[in-house]
């Protein structure tokens, strides 16, 4: 059975973002709030092995990189030195 929930003192920024998302998805504010809550509180559960398999399948669809792992690591280290 569905339950009614009243929210009070919603920050203005949160309200504006919820309203914009509801409009973009063609939902009511209530419907958008429910979808947001479900996505956070009831995430789909997948095993670590399935997550790795999905990542590998996605990576296989990408074009081959001209960079080698050692080049990427070197660029990361260089970027860290430039920040500090």
N, C-alpha and C positions, 0 to 999 in steps of 0.2 A: 504494500500500500504506500502511495506517495505521501510525503510529509511536506508541510509548508515551512519555509525558513525565511525569516525577515532579517535583512542585514542593515546595520546602522553604522554611521560614522565611516562610510566608505571614502577613502581619500579621493580628492577631485581627479587626480591623474589616473587612478585605477578606474574610476567611473568613466572617464573620457575614453580610455583605451578599450574598456568593455563595450561601450556604446559603439565605437568605431568598428570593432570586430563583429559585433552583432549585425550592423548594417552591411559590412562587407560579406558576411556569410548569409545574409537575408534571414536572420533569426531575430526573435524577440530578445530583450535583455535577459529575461529569465532563461530562455533556451540557451543563450550563449554562456551564461553563468554555469548552467548545468554541464555543458560540454567541457568548459574549462575545469570544473571540479572533477569530472570523470577522468579527464586526461591526466590529472595529477594524482588522484587518489586511486584510480583503477587502471594503472598502466598495464599494457599487454606484457605478459611474462614470456620471455624466451630464454632458452638455455644459453650458457656461455658458448657452447659449441656451435649453436645455431647462429649466434651473433657473429662469431668468427667466420662461419661459412658465408653469411650474407656480405660481410666486409670483403672477403676474398672474391666473391662473385662480382661485387660492385667494382673492385679494383681491376678485375680482368676486363671490364668494359672500357676502361680508360686507355687513352693512347699511351704508348711507351714513353717514358720520360727520358730526356737526354742526360739527366743527372743521375749519378750513382749515389748510393747511400752515403759513402764517405764524403762526397761533394756537399750533400745536403747537411750532414753533420757539421762540416767546416763552415758553411754559410750560417748555420744557427749559432755556432760559437762566435763568429765574426759579428753577427747582429747583437749578441749579448754584450760584446766589448764596446760597440758603438753607443749603447744606451747609457752606460755608466760613466 
